[in-house]
Amino acid sequence: MLKTDILIIGSGISGLFFAMKTAKKRPDLSIVIMTKKTAPNTNTQLAQGGIAVVTNHIKDSFEQHIKDTLKSGGGHCDQAIVKMVIEQAPERLEELLKIGTSFDKNQEGQWDLGLEGGHSQHRILHHKDSSGLEIEKKLLKIIEQLPNIQLFENYQVIDLNTETKQEQTTSCGAFFYDKNTDQIKYIRTRCIVLSTGGCGQLFENTTNPEIATGDGIAMAARAGAEIEDMQYIQFHPTALFRGEKNPLFLISEAVRGFGAHIVNEEGKRFLFKYDSRGELATRDIVSHAIYREMHESRKKHVYLDCRHLDPSAFYQKFPSIAKHCNEIELFPEKDLIPIVPAAHYQCGGIKVDRNGLTTVKNLYAIGECARTGLHGKNRLASNSLLEALVFAHQASENINSTIDSFEFSSKILVPKFTGTENKKDHVTFLVLKKEIQALLTNFYLSEERDTDFAFQKIKLIKNAAETLAAKQQITIPFIEFSNMLTVALIIIKHCKKRKTPFIMSLN
C-alpha cells in the first residue's frame, strides 16, 4: 500500500510551487503529486495574461494595488489577506526568477509591464501571451530534479479518507483510480494539499479545460470541510466564440489593455454606456454589458476589434492568440473576432485560513479551489497566479513547522469495488454532464432564478446517475459527474442563501 508524508492533488502552479519549496526545505519528507491527466494539463498553462506585482514604486505602490483589488472585490475581500498577498508579491516573484522563469522586458531592459481591466497602473509581468505555461514548465523542470518528490500522472483521486476523534476530523488518506493499471487503490498520508483548480466545466461556455470539474470542492465538502462563496463565479468577457465548442479559447485581458475595442454587430463600441472605463472596466462589468447587448440584439456574440492596432506589434506581443486565430482563418489585422463571456474563475471555494488550512485538520487547499478572501465577489485580473504562489508559500511554511506532530493513521484500508459491467454507460454520463451544464448556465445567468426548479431538476439528474451507478464499478466519467453534481448543488444553495442578483452573478 502506498504511503507518503504529503499528498498533493493537482499539478498547477500552487501545487508545484508548494512541492518545490517544501521538498527543498525538508528533504526528509516524502511528497507525492497526483494529477488526473498529464502534469501540464492544468488551468495554469492556459493563463495568458501574467502575474500582478508592484515593481515600480515611483509610479505604483502596494497601496494602489490593494485599493484596486478591494474595489474589484465589491466590498467582500478580507483586507488583511489582500495586504499579505500584495506585499509578499516581490519575494515570490524573486523565487520564480531564481528558477529561470522569463518575463518580457522593453528595449531599455525594464519590465514590459502590462495593463489589464481594473488596474490603475501597468503592473502585469508576462511572458508574451503564455505566462502560465512558462511558469509551469520551469516548475516541472525543478520538480523532476528533486528526489523526494514522486509525480503520478493519470491518477484520478476519488475521495478523501478522514478519521474523527473527540469531535475533530482529520484527513488521513485518499482513494484513487490508477488509469495506467485500471485499478482503484488507497494511499496513506500525514497531510493532504488540494490544488485541484476550479469548476468551469459546470457551464456551457467556459475557458476551463475538461478536467475542471470541481473535484477538490466536492471531495473537501464530502470530507466535512467548509465551503464558502461559491455563488461568485467570474466570467471572462472575451472568449473566442465557436458555436457549441467547449472549452473556448481565451483572448487575454491584455489585448484590451493593448488597445482593442469591443463592438456590437453594427461595429459600435457600447461599453461606455455601463462604465466610464470602457474596455478597461473590471471583468464583471464588461461581461454584464456584453450579455445585455447580446440580449437586446438577440445575437449570440459581440466582437473584439483589433483592426486599428499595429499588426506587427500585435503579432509580436500575442503570438499564441494570433496563431490560434489564424488557424481558424481569422486575421486580427482585418477581421472582427467573435467573442462571448465564459465561465473562467471561481472566486469562492474551500474556506481556508492565511496558511491554506481548511476546517478539517491536516487538509490544506491552495490555488483556485480555495476561498482565501483575496478576490471577494470578483477577481482582479492577474491576481490568481500571485495568490497561488503566496498561499503555496504560506502552506509550505506552516506544514514545515507542524508536520512532525502529524501521525499516520493506524487503519489499513483496502478498496473493494465490483467490476464494470457496461462501459457504454460512459456516453450516458456525458449526456447527463451536458444537462448539468445547461441547467446551471440558465440558472446562473437568469434575471429571475428559480431555485426550487433547479433543485428538482438536479434531483432528476441525480436519480438517473444513481440508476447507472448501480450497474457498474466507479469509472472516470462517473467520478467527474458526481463531483459536478455536488458542486452544482453547492452553487445553487449559495445563490439562494445570499440571493445574489444578476449583476453580481458575473463577479
MOCOR-V327484 format. One record per pair of residues at least 12 apart in sequence whose ideal C-beta (glycine too) atoms are under 6 Angstrom apart, sorted by sequence separation. I is the first residue (numbers start at 1). J is the second residue. D is the distance in Angstrom with one decimal. If there is no record, write none. Layout:
BEGIN
{{I | J | D} {I | J | D}}
END
This chain:
BEGIN
{{19 | 31 | 5.6} {114 | 126 | 5.4} {161 | 173 | 4.2} {200 | 212 | 4.6} {201 | 213 | 5.0} {290 | 302 | 5.4} {69 | 82 | 5.1} {174 | 187 | 5.6} {238 | 251 | 4.4} {352 | 365 | 5.3} {374 | 387 | 5.1} {19 | 33 | 5.9} {111 | 125 | 5.8} {160 | 174 | 5.3} {173 | 187 | 5.8} {198 | 212 | 5.3} {173 | 188 | 4.7} {197 | 212 | 5.4} {199 | 214 | 3.2} {274 | 289 | 4.2} {350 | 365 | 4.0} {66 | 82 | 5.5} {159 | 175 | 5.2} {173 | 189 | 5.7} {157 | 174 | 5.2} {158 | 175 | 4.5} {262 | 279 | 5.7} {158 | 176 | 6.0} {271 | 289 | 5.3} {352 | 370 | 4.8} {439 | 457 | 5.3} {157 | 176 | 4.7} {158 | 177 | 5.9} {196 | 215 | 5.0} {350 | 369 | 5.7} {372 | 391 | 6.0} {66 | 86 | 5.4} {196 | 216 | 3.0} {349 | 369 | 5.1} {350 | 370 | 5.3} {351 | 371 | 5.2} {352 | 372 | 5.9} {65 | 86 | 4.9} {155 | 176 | 5.2} {156 | 177 | 4.3} {171 | 192 | 4.8} {349 | 370 | 5.1} {367 | 388 | 4.7} {11 | 33 | 5.7} {103 | 125 | 4.4} {104 | 126 | 5.9} {194 | 216 | 4.3} {311 | 333 | 4.0} {349 | 371 | 4.2} {155 | 178 | 5.7} {256 | 279 | 4.3} {270 | 293 | 5.5} {348 | 371 | 4.7} {462 | 485 | 6.0} {5 | 29 | 4.3} {11 | 35 | 4.0} {62 | 86 | 5.4} {103 | 127 | 5.7} {5 | 30 | 4.8} {6 | 31 | 4.7} {7 | 32 | 5.3} {8 | 33 | 4.6} {9 | 34 | 5.5} {62 | 87 | 5.5} {102 | 127 | 5.6} {154 | 179 | 4.1} {366 | 391 | 4.5} {4 | 30 | 4.7} {154 | 180 | 5.5} {306 | 332 | 4.1} {366 | 392 | 5.3} {435 | 461 | 5.5} {4 | 32 | 4.2} {11 | 39 | 4.3} {347 | 375 | 4.2} {207 | 236 | 5.8} {264 | 293 | 5.6} {366 | 395 | 5.5} {432 | 461 | 5.8} {12 | 42 | 4.1} {11 | 42 | 5.9} {13 | 44 | 4.4} {305 | 336 | 5.7} {364 | 395 | 4.9} {458 | 489 | 6.0} {12 | 44 | 4.1} {207 | 239 | 5.4} {265 | 297 | 6.0} {347 | 379 | 5.5} {303 | 336 | 3.9} {304 | 337 | 4.3} {432 | 465 | 5.9} {101 | 135 | 5.7} {265 | 299 | 5.6} {345 | 379 | 5.4} {303 | 338 | 5.9} {304 | 339 | 4.9} {356 | 391 | 4.8} {53 | 89 | 4.3} {101 | 138 | 4.8} {301 | 338 | 4.5} {100 | 138 | 5.3} {209 | 247 | 5.8} {264 | 302 | 5.5} {356 | 394 | 5.7} {454 | 492 | 5.1} {99 | 138 | 5.1} {208 | 247 | 5.7} {301 | 340 | 4.6} {355 | 394 | 4.8} {356 | 395 | 3.6} {53 | 93 | 5.0} {207 | 247 | 5.7} {263 | 303 | 5.1} {355 | 395 | 5.9} {428 | 468 | 6.0} {206 | 247 | 5.3} {207 | 248 | 5.7} {263 | 305 | 5.0} {99 | 142 | 5.5} {205 | 248 | 6.0} {207 | 250 | 4.3} {355 | 398 | 3.9} {425 | 468 | 5.1} {260 | 304 | 5.5} {261 | 305 | 4.4} {362 | 406 | 5.7} {451 | 496 | 4.5} {72 | 118 | 4.6} {237 | 283 | 5.8} {260 | 306 | 4.7} {429 | 477 | 3.8} {433 | 481 | 5.8} {436 | 484 | 5.5} {440 | 488 | 5.3} {234 | 283 | 5.9} {237 | 286 | 4.0} {422 | 471 | 5.6} {429 | 478 | 5.9} {68 | 118 | 5.8} {237 | 287 | 4.4} {259 | 309 | 5.6} {421 | 471 | 5.3} {422 | 472 | 5.7} {68 | 119 | 5.6} {290 | 341 | 5.4} {421 | 472 | 5.2} {426 | 477 | 4.7} {68 | 120 | 5.4} {235 | 287 | 4.3} {420 | 472 | 4.8} {429 | 481 | 4.9} {436 | 488 | 5.6} {237 | 290 | 5.6} {420 | 473 | 4.3} {287 | 341 | 4.0} {419 | 473 | 5.6} {169 | 224 | 5.1} {418 | 473 | 5.5} {447 | 502 | 5.1} {55 | 111 | 5.6} {64 | 120 | 5.5} {417 | 473 | 4.9} {64 | 121 | 6.0} {417 | 474 | 6.0} {160 | 219 | 5.1} {159 | 219 | 5.8} {241 | 301 | 4.1} {60 | 121 | 4.3} {162 | 223 | 5.2} {444 | 505 | 5.8} {59 | 121 | 6.0} {60 | 123 | 5.5} {160 | 223 | 4.5} {238 | 304 | 5.7} {54 | 123 | 5.8} {251 | 321 | 5.8} {52 | 123 | 5.5} {52 | 124 | 5.6} {53 | 125 | 5.8} {50 | 124 | 4.4} {51 | 125 | 5.3} {50 | 125 | 5.2} {249 | 324 | 5.6} {50 | 126 | 3.3} {48 | 129 | 4.6} {50 | 131 | 4.2} {47 | 131 | 5.9} {47 | 132 | 2.8} {45 | 132 | 5.3} {44 | 132 | 4.5} {45 | 133 | 4.5} {45 | 136 | 4.7} {44 | 136 | 5.0} {248 | 342 | 5.0} {284 | 378 | 4.6} {40 | 136 | 5.9} {282 | 378 | 5.9} {241 | 338 | 4.1} {241 | 339 | 5.8} {241 | 340 | 4.5} {39 | 140 | 5.9} {238 | 339 | 4.7} {239 | 340 | 5.8} {239 | 342 | 3.7} {237 | 341 | 5.0} {235 | 341 | 4.2} {236 | 342 | 5.7} {235 | 343 | 5.9} {236 | 344 | 3.6} {233 | 343 | 5.7} {234 | 344 | 5.4} {234 | 345 | 4.3} {233 | 346 | 5.5} {234 | 347 | 5.8} {39 | 153 | 5.8} {38 | 153 | 5.1} {232 | 347 | 4.0} {232 | 348 | 5.1} {31 | 148 | 5.9} {30 | 148 | 5.8} {31 | 149 | 4.7} {32 | 150 | 5.0} {33 | 151 | 4.8} {34 | 152 | 4.9} {35 | 153 | 5.6} {230 | 348 | 4.3} {229 | 348 | 3.0} {36 | 156 | 4.6} {228 | 348 | 5.6} {27 | 148 | 5.5} {34 | 155 | 4.3} {13 | 135 | 5.7} {20 | 142 | 5.2} {16 | 139 | 4.0} {23 | 146 | 4.4} {34 | 157 | 5.8} {129 | 252 | 5.5} {228 | 351 | 4.4} {23 | 148 | 5.2} {225 | 350 | 5.5} {226 | 351 | 4.4} {23 | 149 | 5.1} {16 | 143 | 5.9} {377 | 504 | 5.9} {253 | 381 | 4.7} {378 | 507 | 3.8} {19 | 149 | 5.6} {220 | 350 | 4.6} {377 | 507 | 3.9} {225 | 358 | 4.4} {226 | 359 | 4.5} {225 | 359 | 5.3} {205 | 340 | 5.9} {207 | 342 | 5.1} {225 | 360 | 4.7} {117 | 253 | 5.5} {206 | 342 | 5.2} {224 | 360 | 5.7} {116 | 253 | 4.2} {205 | 342 | 4.1} {206 | 343 | 4.2} {207 | 344 | 5.0} {223 | 360 | 5.5} {116 | 254 | 5.9} {114 | 254 | 4.8} {203 | 343 | 3.8} {116 | 257 | 5.0} {115 | 257 | 4.0} {229 | 371 | 5.4} {114 | 257 | 5.6} {200 | 343 | 4.5} {228 | 371 | 4.7} {234 | 378 | 6.0} {232 | 377 | 5.0} {234 | 379 | 5.2} {199 | 346 | 5.6} {9 | 157 | 5.1} {198 | 346 | 4.4} {216 | 369 | 3.8} {43 | 197 | 5.0} {117 | 280 | 5.1} {117 | 281 | 5.9} {118 | 282 | 4.1} {117 | 282 | 5.4} {198 | 368 | 4.4} {191 | 362 | 4.2} {192 | 363 | 5.3} {193 | 364 | 4.5} {194 | 365 | 4.3} {195 | 366 | 5.3} {197 | 368 | 5.0} {195 | 367 | 4.5} {196 | 369 | 4.8} {37 | 211 | 5.8} {36 | 211 | 5.7} {194 | 369 | 5.5} {15 | 195 | 3.4} {14 | 195 | 4.4} {7 | 189 | 4.2} {12 | 195 | 5.7} {2 | 187 | 4.0} {3 | 188 | 4.7} {4 | 189 | 5.3} {5 | 190 | 5.1} {6 | 191 | 5.7} {7 | 192 | 4.9} {8 | 193 | 4.7} {9 | 194 | 5.4} {10 | 195 | 3.7} {12 | 197 | 5.8} {10 | 196 | 4.3} {9 | 196 | 5.7} {129 | 318 | 4.5} {171 | 360 | 5.6} {130 | 320 | 5.2} {128 | 319 | 5.8} {129 | 320 | 4.9} {169 | 360 | 5.1} {170 | 361 | 4.2} {171 | 362 | 4.9} {129 | 321 | 5.4} {170 | 362 | 5.4} {171 | 363 | 4.0} {168 | 361 | 5.9} {49 | 252 | 4.9} {48 | 252 | 3.8} {49 | 253 | 5.3} {49 | 254 | 5.1} {72 | 282 | 5.0} {191 | 406 | 5.7} {288 | 503 | 5.5} {190 | 406 | 4.1} {190 | 408 | 6.0} {288 | 506 | 4.9} {287 | 506 | 4.6} {188 | 408 | 5.5} {284 | 506 | 4.7} {284 | 507 | 4.3} {186 | 413 | 4.9} {186 | 415 | 5.6} {184 | 415 | 4.7} {184 | 417 | 5.6} {204 | 437 | 4.8} {203 | 437 | 6.0} {172 | 409 | 3.8} {204 | 441 | 4.5} {202 | 440 | 5.0} {203 | 441 | 5.0} {175 | 415 | 5.6} {163 | 409 | 5.8} {124 | 382 | 4.9} {230 | 490 | 5.0} {230 | 491 | 4.9} {118 | 380 | 5.0} {118 | 381 | 6.0} {227 | 490 | 5.7} {231 | 494 | 4.1} {117 | 381 | 5.5} {230 | 494 | 4.6} {231 | 495 | 4.5} {116 | 381 | 3.8} {218 | 483 | 3.7} {116 | 382 | 5.8} {213 | 480 | 4.3} {231 | 498 | 5.5} {215 | 483 | 4.8} {218 | 486 | 4.0} {214 | 483 | 5.3} {218 | 487 | 5.5} {231 | 500 | 4.7} {213 | 483 | 5.3} {217 | 487 | 5.0} {213 | 484 | 5.1} {235 | 506 | 5.0} {214 | 487 | 3.6} {232 | 507 | 5.2} {202 | 484 | 5.8} {202 | 488 | 5.8} {199 | 487 | 5.0} {85 | 374 | 5.5} {81 | 372 | 5.8} {81 | 373 | 4.1} {82 | 374 | 5.9} {81 | 374 | 5.4} {78 | 373 | 2.9} {89 | 386 | 5.6} {92 | 389 | 4.1} {92 | 390 | 5.9} {77 | 376 | 3.8} {76 | 376 | 3.5} {76 | 377 | 4.7} {73 | 375 | 5.8} {74 | 376 | 5.6} {85 | 387 | 5.9} {88 | 390 | 4.9} {73 | 376 | 2.5} {74 | 377 | 3.8} {73 | 377 | 5.8} {74 | 378 | 5.8} {73 | 378 | 6.0} {85 | 390 | 4.7} {72 | 378 | 5.2} {72 | 380 | 4.0} {69 | 380 | 4.9} {68 | 380 | 5.9} {156 | 476 | 5.7} {158 | 479 | 5.7} {156 | 479 | 6.0} {52 | 382 | 4.1} {51 | 382 | 5.8} {52 | 383 | 5.4} {50 | 382 | 5.3} {49 | 382 | 4.8} {51 | 385 | 4.4} {52 | 386 | 5.6} {51 | 386 | 5.3} {14 | 366 | 4.1} {14 | 367 | 3.3} {12 | 367 | 5.6} {13 | 385 | 6.0} {17 | 389 | 5.6} {14 | 388 | 3.8} {18 | 392 | 3.9} {22 | 396 | 4.7} {26 | 400 | 5.9} {13 | 388 | 4.6} {17 | 392 | 4.1} {21 | 396 | 4.3} {25 | 400 | 5.6} {18 | 395 | 5.8} {14 | 392 | 4.7} {18 | 396 | 5.3}}
END
